[in-house]
Amino acid sequence: MAKTTDSPVRPALSGRKAQAARNDGIILAAAREVFLSDAGAPIAAVAERAGVGISALYRRYPSKEVLLRTLCEDGLRRYNAEGDAALEESDGWKALVGFLERVVDADVHSLAVHLAGTFTPDESLLPEVVHSGEVNDELVRRAHATGKLRPEVNSLDLGLVLDACAAITVPDPVRTAQLRRRTLAILVAGLAADGVELPGPAPVAGEFAWRWERRADI
């Protein structure tokens, strides 16, 4: 559901804390680039991409596991922020389509596809996971209420749509973005209530949980 309370105004960070926050952002951005390219890359590759010493990185993230978990949590927060923003749209169909477009444009879902199975999830992720499920359910409920979303589509279908878009990648990032948007437009057309009959049943809860099981090769 949408969050209705305003976030409190946070005091400005001190010089040292502000620098630490900037460094943390640089490390997470570098980790995202590195692990989206190769989930098995060593943590030293992140330090090199971020331009920081390996000891500085380890002070903030004592293991690759911790860094991966933090990166995933950051991705979930971004996903949920887009979902909360979408719920401010009064038209349920436009809200759903706009949400999918922004998530694809921000390349948020690629993190879930690439990081699944590379670390052991813990309870720290649970609030964001629960909220993402609530957001998905509400977006789909509102889209159904407009009559424009085909009735057999459920909120778990959104994950399949985003998986399909995230799987598209070519060496040119601009072309990758274009192809993902094109594919999303095709898939959105399939979500519409006036589309052809869908084969097979909709996905069910827990059907894709297996991919979060820790892989032995990472």
Phi, psi and omega in degrees: 000159179290146176277128187259345181270142178286145178288140179293149177289125182269138179294152179296141180284151175293167181306313182292317180291324179296319178295320179297320179295320178296317179298320179297319178297321179295318180295315180295321178296318179294319179297321179299314181296316183295311187280339171291328178282320183205102182296339180269006182296148178287157181295336177298330179294328178291316179301317180296315180295324182280344182074032178236160178288152181297327179293322178295321179294317181292333176295326180271322181230100188293348179205163176298324179302314180295319180295316179297318180296318179296320180296319178294318179297320178298319177296320178296320179297317179296317179301313182292326177296319177294321179295316179298320178295321180297326181290351174280344178285131184285332180272115186298324179290315178298323179298315181294312182295316179298321178299311180299319180297315182290322178295319178293316180298322180280353180057036182289318188289339179301329178300315180297319181294317185277329186268345180303127179086359181266350178208167180266113178298148175229184187293345180296335180275345190302314181301319180289322178297314179299315182295321179297322177295320179295318180298312180301314181300317183289320178298318180291320179301314181292323178294322176298321183297336178282343184082001183266342178264129182302138191296334182278354178281134175240177186294334178288340174297333179299321179297322179293320177299314182290325175301315182299318180290319182294335181287344182276120179207136175228166183302328181273114182297328178294317179292324175301315180297319179297315182293323178294318179295321178297314179297319179299319180299320178296316182291321178298321177300325178287338178281341184294148186296338182266015180279180180288163180294136181277137176280147175073161179283162177291157176298155181243160182303133177084358185295333182249012182295336183301330185288347177270001174290135185299127179274143184285342186269004181255000000 
